[in-house]
Amino acid sequence: MSKLYLVTDSLICQQAGHSVEYVVEQACKAGVNWVQLREKDLSTEDFIALAHKVLAITRMYNAKLIINDRVEVAVTVDADGVHIGQEDMSYTQARQLMGYTKIIGLSVNNLPELTTANALDVDYVGIASIFSTTTKLDTTSELGVEGLRSLCTQTKHSTYAIGGINQTNIQQVIQTGVTGVAVVSAICGTASPYDATRTLIQLIENA
């Protein structure tokens, strides 16, 4: 797994003057090889159409495409995997639909949820939210660096931190022992997604 994981947000991309496809291509060109397509408000038909476009880009750069929440979209476009939250389809159902060759990530917000996830053969857990953020509203608390460090010591799974992570704090986050870092605004909301991605990767490598 790459240590930098891009999670898309079409509104933030638009506010920065970019399409989702442009941001994904620039990030992949700069070295991201995990992309999560997260679209809370698109119809299934529109989500599938966008996912096909993004999948063509990720495959060109040998990157993985993970679909957020919408298992039916992931199955339809043959994405590399799906990421589910605590309120989404159960892991067992998702695994039955996705099969055992696909990636499944699961969001966890606290120790009880992490403990439950430890009994599942998920491919990774996404730990949220590290810092306050407006892009991920379905989290129960702000863990901070020490909260993240504690959870990382109590799971057998790969761990990806998300929530308010940017150039100013990414090195602190990496130093907790987390497998990697997921970002939204730090790439999607920038004037140059390519340059932002390169900077984040360099900060991770030098942490």
N, C-alpha and C positions, 0 to 999 in steps of 0.2 A: 504493500500500500504506500502511496505517496503521503508525505507528511502534511501537504497542503491540499485541502478539499474545498472546492468551490460549490457553494449553494446559491442558486440563482434566485433573483427576485425581479420580475419584469417591470414593476413600477419603479424600483430604484434604478434599474438600467435606463428606463425611459427618461427619468429625471436627469440623468447624466448625459442624455443625448444618444443612447446606444440601444440597439436591439439585443435581445437575449443571445441570438446566434452570434453576433459580433463579439460580445463579451466572452462567450464560451470559446470561440476560436482564438481570440487574443490570449486568454488564460492558458489554453492548451499549448499554443505556440510558445508561451513563456515557460512552460514546464509543469503545469497542473495535469495530473492524469486521473483524477477522480472528480466527476461533476455530478451534482445532484440537481435535477430539474424540479423546482418547487413552484407550483402554480395553484394557489388555493381557489382562485375565482374563475378559472377557465372551464368551459364545458368539456365534457369528455372528448367530443369530436375535435375541438380546437386544441386541447392538450395533446391528443394523439398526433395531430398535424405538426405541432411544434416539436414534439418528441422525435418524430421522424427526421426533421431537419437537424436537430441537435445531435442525434445519433450518427448521422452522416459525418458530422464534424468530429465527434469524439473518436469514431473509428478511423478517420483519416490520421489522427494523432496518436492512435493506439491508447486512448484513454477509456476509462470505464464510465458508463452512464447509469446513474441510479435515479429512479423515479421516486419522488416523495409521495407517500400515502396511497396513491392510486394504483393498486395492484393490477387492475384491469388494463390500465394504460401500459404498464411495464410488460405484461404478457402479450398484448397486442403488437407492440413495436419490437418485441424481443430485446428489451433493454438488458443490461448486465445485472441489474438487481433493483431492489426496492428498499426504501427507508420508511419505517412505520413508527408512529407515535403511540403513546399510552392509550389514546382514545380511538385509535384506528382499528382496522382489522387485526385479529389476534395473530400472533406469530405462527401458531399451528396452521391456521387457515391460509395465511400468506405462503407458508412453505409448501403446503399441498398444491396451491395454484402455481407457484413459481418453479417448483421442482428443486432438486438438491444440487444442481450445478450453478444456480444463480445466487447472488449475494443478497443477504437480508441484514439491514442495520436496524437497530431499535433505539429510540430515544429514552433516556432515563434522567430523572431530575433529582433523585435522592437515594439514600442507601436502601430503603425497602425495595424500590424499583430495580436497583442494581442487583440486589440479592435474588430477586425473582428472575432477572435476566441471566444470572449465573447458571441457572438450571436449564437454560435453553441453548441450543447450538446455533445462536445467531453468529454472524460473521464479525460484527463489531457493535459497540454501543456508542451512541452520540450523547455526550454528557452536557446538559444545559441547566441553567444559563450561567456562564462564568461571570460576566459583567452585565449591567443593565443594557437592554437592547430594545429597539422598536420593531425589529424584523421577526422576532420569534416570541409570540405572545402566549403560547400554550405551555409556559414553564411555571413552576410553582415557587421558585425562589432564585435568588442570586447567590451562587455558590462561592464565588471568589476563588483565588488561586489556592488557598489552603484547603477549601472544600473539595476542589478538584483533585488535589494531591492525595487527600484521604481516600476518595473513591477509586482512584487509579490503583491503590494498593490492595483493593478488596474485590478485584474482578480478574477473571481468567481471560477475558475477551480483549481484543484490541479496542482502544478508546480514542474517540475523537471529541475534542472540546469545541463548543460553539456558544456564541452569545457575546457580542460587543468586543470581539477580538480584532485588533488592528495593528498597525506598525508600532505603536507605542507600548503595547503590552504582550505582543506575541512571543517574545523571548521568555518572559516570566511564565507564560502558559506552557511552553515546550519544556521548560526546566522542571515541571511537576512530574515528568515521567510519562505523560500522555503520549499515545502513539502518533497523534497528529492533530491538526487544527483545522476547523471548518470556518470559513468566512463568507459573508454576504456583501455588506456595504463596502468592506475594505478592497473589494475588486469591482463589484457591480456599480458602485457609486462614484467611481473615479474618472477623471478625464482620460486617462490612459490605462485601461485594464492590463495591457501588456506590461507596462512599467511597474504598476502596482504589484502585479504577480511576481515579477523578478525581484523586487525589493523584499517582499514577504518571504520568498524562498531563500534569499541570501540571509535574512535575519534568522530564519530557522536553522540554516546550516551553521551559522556562527554563534548560536545560543549556547 
